[in-house]
Amino acid sequence: MKKDMEEKEVKKIHYNTKWNILFVILSVLLIAGLVYMMYNYLQEEQQTQAHWEEVKLQVDAERKIEEQEAIEAAQKAAEEEAIRRAELEKEDSFYQKLKDGFDVDILVVGDTIATAYGATKPEYSWVRTIELYLEQVYQIEVNITNLALADSSAYAGYANLMMLNDEIEYDLALICYGEKDSAESIDVFYEPIIRAVRDGYPKCSMIAMLEATSAGYIEKAQRIQTIAEHYDIPVVDAIEGFSSGEYAEFDELTDDGIHPNDTGHQLYAYLLSEVIDAEVKAYTGYDSSEVEPLSDMAKYFETFAWYSVDNFTRDGETYIYTMTGFELEDVLLGIDFGFVAGDNSCEITVDGESLGSIEKTFAEGEEEHQIMPVGILEAVRSELVIKFATPEQADAFRGIYFNQEYIE
């Protein structure tokens, strides 16, 4: 019996051993399977990650290409727009430039009315006011060259314009004369200013300022209107603005009956802005068509010559210009000089014949720069002599101008 028990125990041990071995094998297989599955999972995960990284790189590359293409397209569009605007700026008139947002250059040719005279501060002048107005309304930069000369006539404007050499292509010229002119001088010297602007600045628009130097229209104002109409130039009618009572009474706009005060300067600027804004709204271009002159005197302005003080020989208060190798015939003579404190005189003699004397007295501390016409000379053959009252006045002499018909 004991033997049977031992045999059963041995069988039991063998049975358990088989199961243990089977369990171990199954465990090994299971672990191996798990390891294999884990390996495959990791491989697939690495492949998936590598795939998505590749996709991400491809997407990033495509996005960078698209971004670069967008940048290049924007740059190209900007370059094309810059070229388009550059071409537009070349062709635009003053009014079109304002509409299209381009900076402008303005030339002022005028007398005392075009200076800051009468304003309590320079910034209250109509010239400065219109500059600020245009910059604020049209969001551009405005550059103004003001050639205005106090107590001068239209001849001074013409001479100053002909002497200007600043290489600026002006977009607008404001012409402001009449205070010191007669109707006859307007007839002769106002039109040459217009023609000089047209010749010197082919894309320059013009506006004529009709000065309110009297409470009503007088003959010289009408002459200016006629000339401006002939050249299709807009007119700022300050005479109507000052005398209508719509803005203020005449004596509220000027303290001396001629020159604008602060309020008067503001009205000049407002009336000018109304004309400019209307032309901008109409998108007015520049008319370069030829216009025949109105005056028979236009022939004298076909040529222009300047002889500075350096071309003269000085002897005290006297300047002498000696004609050497040439003569002048049928010429318009002008002089650039000054008045100083005290008694002034300027006597001009041509070939020994006196043309008369210009005389004026100034108080202490006063002086005045003048450019004025002398007259038409039949000829200058030997010498031209200019004699002043004092050495101080002689120091203010700058030179002379000659105009005559161009003959081929």
VOGU-3710 file (C-alpha; in Angstrom, 3 decimals, decimal comma):
1> mkkdmeekev> 0,000/0,000/0,000  2,841/2,223/0,838  4,273/1,484/-2,563  1,055/2,456/-4,243  1,121/5,752/-2,398  4,626/6,466/-3,536  3,768/5,666/-7,133  0,809/8,030/-6,978  3,020/10,734/-5,534  5,582/10,233/-8,294
11> kkihyntkwn> 2,849/10,408/-10,940  1,490/13,544/-9,327  4,915/15,138/-9,393  5,365/14,203/-13,046  1,948/15,570/-13,842  2,682/18,840/-12,090  6,051/19,021/-13,760  4,456/18,673/-17,212  2,008/21,396/-16,412  4,768/23,578/-15,099
21> ilfvilsvll> 6,768/23,027/-18,232  3,685/23,696/-20,343  3,008/26,838/-18,315  6,563/27,975/-18,770  6,384/27,311/-22,488  3,087/29,079/-22,770  4,448/31,949/-20,701  7,511/32,169/-22,896  5,348/32,066/-26,004  3,037/34,667/-24,542
31> iaglvymmyn> 5,920/36,936/-23,591  7,488/36,388/-26,991  4,187/37,212/-28,608  3,831/40,315/-26,484  7,390/41,308/-27,262  6,745/40,745/-30,959  3,537/42,724/-30,817  5,257/45,487/-28,888  8,089/45,484/-31,409  5,643/45,685/-34,300
41> ylqeeqqtqa> 3,733/48,443/-32,517  6,871/50,404/-31,942  7,916/49,899/-35,533  4,535/51,016/-36,773  4,628/53,951/-34,348  8,053/54,962/-35,607  6,885/54,603/-39,192  3,729/56,604/-38,452  5,758/59,270/-36,663  8,251/59,369/-39,503
51> hweevklqvd> 5,363/59,641/-41,970  3,753/62,508/-40,138  7,086/64,217/-39,717  7,576/63,856/-43,450  4,071/65,176/-44,049  4,753/68,057/-41,648  8,015/68,875/-43,417  6,221/68,767/-46,748  3,423/70,990/-45,448  5,967/73,401/-43,940
61> aerkieeqea> 7,900/73,457/-47,202  4,713/74,103/-49,204  3,670/76,806/-46,740  7,082/78,460/-47,006  6,820/78,327/-50,785  3,338/79,848/-50,620  4,548/82,501/-48,178  7,530/83,292/-50,414  5,274/83,417/-53,460  2,910/85,727/-51,547
71> ieaaqkaaee> 5,847/87,956/-50,540  7,146/88,019/-54,109  3,658/88,728/-55,441  3,228/91,550/-52,919  6,651/92,945/-53,826  5,834/92,738/-57,511  2,478/94,409/-56,937  4,188/97,116/-54,863  6,802/97,648/-57,575  4,129/97,817/-60,262
81> eairraelek> 2,117/100,254/-58,129  5,237/102,344/-57,534  5,921/102,433/-61,277  2,273/103,265/-61,968  2,310/106,100/-59,415  5,650/107,382/-60,695  4,223/107,575/-64,198  1,033/109,109/-62,822  3,028/111,728/-60,911  4,881/112,684/-64,095
91> edsfyqklkd> 1,645/113,268/-65,977  -0,455/114,765/-63,169  -1,218/118,474/-63,040  -1,103/120,316/-59,718  -4,770/119,593/-59,067  -4,448/115,928/-60,051  -1,445/115,559/-57,745  -3,520/116,796/-54,830  -6,263/114,308/-55,707  -3,789/111,435/-56,086
101> gfdvdilvvg> -1,841/112,251/-52,925  1,460/113,526/-54,324  3,661/116,224/-52,778  3,650/119,554/-54,622  5,930/122,554/-55,199  4,362/126,015/-55,371  5,932/129,217/-56,679  4,631/132,603/-55,500  5,398/135,644/-57,667  4,036/138,847/-56,204
111> dtiataygat> 4,220/142,224/-54,501  3,578/143,317/-50,907  0,212/141,525/-50,803  2,052/138,210/-51,284  4,342/138,870/-48,314  3,301/138,644/-44,682  2,819/142,415/-44,551  -0,232/143,367/-42,500  -0,273/140,088/-40,572  0,733/140,202/-36,915
121> kpeyswvrti> 2,816/137,043/-37,403  4,367/135,495/-40,549  2,411/132,290/-39,973  -0,842/134,265/-40,289  -0,083/135,264/-43,903  -2,301/133,831/-46,630  0,679/132,053/-48,215  1,501/130,164/-45,012  -2,191/129,521/-44,324  -2,822/127,927/-47,730
131> elyleqvyqi> 0,288/125,795/-47,274  -1,037/124,396/-43,984  -4,525/123,954/-45,450  -3,319/121,871/-48,395  -1,121/119,704/-46,178  -3,945/118,990/-43,732  -6,740/118,450/-46,259  -4,820/116,431/-48,843  -2,291/114,780/-46,484  0,723/115,755/-48,580
141> evnitnlala> 3,853/117,856/-48,225  3,759/121,338/-49,734  6,956/123,227/-50,557  6,615/126,937/-51,334  9,147/129,291/-52,924  8,039/132,877/-52,398  9,627/135,459/-54,730  7,357/138,262/-53,530  9,083/141,657/-53,351  7,473/144,454/-51,365
151> dssayagyan> 6,422/147,611/-53,225  7,253/146,058/-56,580  5,493/145,927/-59,929  4,841/143,016/-62,263  8,150/143,747/-64,022  10,001/142,712/-60,836  8,087/139,437/-60,824  9,115/138,761/-64,406  12,789/139,575/-63,704  12,889/137,497/-60,514
161> lmmlndeiey> 11,273/134,598/-62,326  13,799/134,755/-65,156  16,669/134,799/-62,643  15,332/131,809/-60,699  17,532/128,766/-61,136  16,718/126,286/-58,361  16,008/123,259/-60,603  12,576/122,726/-59,029  9,772/121,614/-61,334  6,973/123,750/-59,941
171> dlalicygek> 3,411/122,433/-60,000  1,606/125,718/-59,358  2,490/129,400/-59,760  0,468/131,987/-57,832  0,663/135,402/-59,532  -0,191/138,297/-57,235  0,272/141,811/-58,660  -1,590/145,060/-59,102  -0,897/147,176/-56,002  2,008/149,158/-57,534
181> dsaesidvfy> 1,026/148,645/-61,180  -0,896/150,842/-63,546  -3,274/149,457/-66,152  -0,583/150,111/-68,759  2,160/148,284/-66,829  -0,181/145,315/-66,316  -0,689/145,206/-70,081  3,063/145,098/-70,682  4,528/143,109/-67,794  1,821/140,759/-66,438
191> epiiravrdg> 1,597/138,595/-69,548  5,396/137,962/-69,694  5,165/136,373/-66,233  2,603/133,902/-67,552  4,620/133,142/-70,656  7,826/132,754/-68,629  6,093/130,209/-66,371  4,786/128,294/-69,388  8,237/128,248/-71,003  10,225/127,456/-67,868
201> ypkcsmiaml> 7,873/125,000/-66,153  5,921/123,001/-68,767  3,703/121,208/-66,205  3,014/124,205/-63,982  -0,580/125,317/-63,436  -1,247/128,974/-62,616  -3,719/130,980/-60,545  -4,109/134,757/-60,791  -4,745/136,570/-57,500  -6,960/139,613/-58,044
211> eatsagyiek> -5,815/141,914/-55,244  -8,350/143,751/-53,092  -6,385/147,004/-53,005  -9,582/149,007/-53,423  -13,236/148,460/-52,606  -14,237/147,858/-56,198  -13,014/146,925/-59,664  -10,632/149,298/-61,384  -9,145/149,170/-64,855  -5,952/147,271/-63,971
221> aqriqtiaeh> -7,975/144,538/-62,259  -10,041/144,168/-65,404  -6,849/143,916/-67,466  -5,631/141,074/-65,231  -8,952/139,261/-65,681  -8,706/139,636/-69,458  -5,165/138,262/-69,577  -6,019/135,360/-67,236  -9,078/134,481/-69,311  -6,951/134,499/-72,486
231> ydipvvdaie> -4,669/131,858/-70,956  -7,536/129,977/-69,244  -6,096/130,696/-65,786  -8,428/130,553/-62,745  -8,808/133,849/-60,877  -9,091/134,329/-57,127  -11,359/137,347/-56,895  -10,376/139,001/-53,619  -12,043/142,250/-54,736  -15,442/140,527/-54,645
241> gfssgeyaef> -14,517/138,732/-51,412  -13,502/141,937/-49,634  -16,284/144,195/-50,934  -19,297/141,850/-50,834  -19,699/141,977/-47,060  -20,353/138,228/-47,076  -17,352/137,469/-44,877  -16,668/140,813/-43,180  -16,815/144,507/-43,947  -13,986/145,922/-46,055
251> deltddgihp> -12,505/147,986/-43,208  -12,447/144,878/-40,993  -10,208/143,088/-43,493  -7,577/145,801/-43,962  -6,107/148,383/-41,607  -4,860/150,771/-44,296  -7,347/150,206/-47,108  -4,806/148,285/-49,201  -2,984/145,529/-47,331  -4,816/142,671/-45,607
261> ndtghqlyay> -4,688/142,340/-41,820  -4,846/138,933/-40,084  -8,514/138,530/-41,014  -7,837/139,718/-44,545  -4,978/137,255/-44,988  -7,265/134,438/-43,833  -9,872/135,523/-46,394  -7,285/135,531/-49,191  -6,343/131,969/-48,194  -9,991/130,859/-47,999
271> llsevidaev> -10,836/132,285/-51,422  -7,759/130,586/-52,883  -8,681/127,269/-51,265  -12,158/127,467/-52,826  -10,637/127,813/-56,307  -8,119/125,018/-55,727  -10,694/122,604/-54,276  -13,010/123,166/-57,241  -10,199/122,392/-59,706  -9,226/119,281/-57,714
281> kaytgydsse> -12,827/118,084/-57,761  -12,875/118,546/-61,534  -9,511/116,721/-61,733  -8,309/119,505/-64,022  -5,290/118,590/-66,132  -2,620/120,784/-67,673  -3,255/122,370/-71,057  0,046/122,678/-72,938  -1,437/124,035/-76,157  0,202/127,131/-77,629
291> veplsdmaky> -1,410/130,496/-76,885  -0,689/133,594/-78,915  0,307/136,668/-76,876  -2,196/139,453/-76,372  0,248/142,346/-76,224  2,380/143,674/-79,058  5,071/144,236/-76,420  5,520/140,468/-76,056  8,300/140,593/-78,651  10,566/142,380/-76,156
301> fetfawysvd> 10,479/139,371/-73,850  11,702/136,811/-76,357  15,268/137,191/-75,054  16,526/138,042/-71,581  20,007/139,122/-70,482  21,388/139,978/-67,052  24,486/142,129/-66,508  25,521/142,011/-62,849  27,355/144,737/-60,963  30,541/142,757/-61,546
311> nftrdgetyi> 30,355/143,694/-65,239  30,534/147,410/-64,404  33,431/149,700/-63,535  32,756/151,656/-60,333  33,930/155,175/-59,606  32,531/156,329/-56,252  28,758/156,578/-56,664  28,926/155,912/-60,408  28,876/152,652/-62,374  29,968/152,508/-66,028
321> ytmtgfeled> 29,311/149,704/-68,496  31,353/150,002/-71,700  30,084/148,299/-74,842  32,930/146,280/-76,311  32,542/144,612/-79,690  28,760/144,802/-79,865  25,795/147,168/-79,775  22,208/146,802/-78,579  19,235/148,104/-80,526  15,542/148,452/-79,612
331> vllgidfgfv> 15,968/147,010/-76,116  13,930/147,156/-72,914  16,157/148,188/-70,002  15,511/147,276/-66,362  17,509/147,971/-63,211  18,015/146,102/-59,918  19,034/148,461/-57,124  18,027/149,713/-53,694  16,891/152,727/-51,703  18,593/153,409/-48,355
341> agdnsceitv> 17,989/155,842/-45,490  18,183/159,456/-46,599  17,879/161,059/-50,022  18,152/158,650/-52,935  18,561/159,252/-56,635  19,442/157,087/-59,602  20,337/158,807/-62,873  20,849/156,677/-65,964  22,757/157,956/-68,994  23,056/156,074/-72,296
351> dgeslgsiek> 25,646/157,167/-74,818  25,834/160,584/-73,151  22,065/161,177/-73,100  20,314/161,229/-69,732  17,153/159,142/-69,333  16,152/161,066/-66,228  16,478/160,395/-62,514  14,598/158,205/-60,007  14,399/159,986/-56,644  13,055/158,916/-53,274
361> tfaegeeehq> 13,668/159,742/-49,578  13,643/157,177/-46,779  13,633/157,681/-43,024  16,436/156,457/-40,800  16,528/152,669/-40,648  14,385/152,230/-43,760  15,528/150,614/-46,992  13,927/149,010/-50,017  15,039/146,573/-52,702  13,683/147,576/-56,109
371> impvgileav> 13,534/146,020/-59,560  11,951/148,331/-62,099  11,820/148,960/-65,842  13,640/152,006/-67,160  12,211/152,073/-70,671  12,789/151,088/-74,276  16,083/152,286/-75,762  16,601/152,754/-79,475  20,222/151,723/-79,049  23,127/151,324/-76,648
381> rselvikfat> 26,293/151,844/-78,684  29,162/152,977/-76,451  28,420/153,110/-72,730  25,773/153,027/-70,046  26,344/155,125/-66,898  24,388/154,792/-63,629  24,953/157,444/-60,964  23,593/157,164/-57,405  23,223/159,830/-54,708  25,514/158,257/-52,098
391> peqadafrgi> 28,103/155,494/-51,793  25,641/153,631/-49,541  22,995/153,628/-52,232  25,597/152,657/-54,824  26,433/149,631/-52,649  22,856/148,402/-53,167  23,180/148,301/-56,968  22,945/144,727/-58,294  22,846/145,053/-62,077  20,687/145,636/-65,161
401> yfnqeyie> 18,376/143,601/-67,390  18,024/143,746/-71,170  15,086/142,365/-73,152  14,671/142,461/-76,902  13,031/140,692/-79,794  14,690/137,455/-80,875  16,017/137,760/-84,426  17,532/134,742/-86,143
//
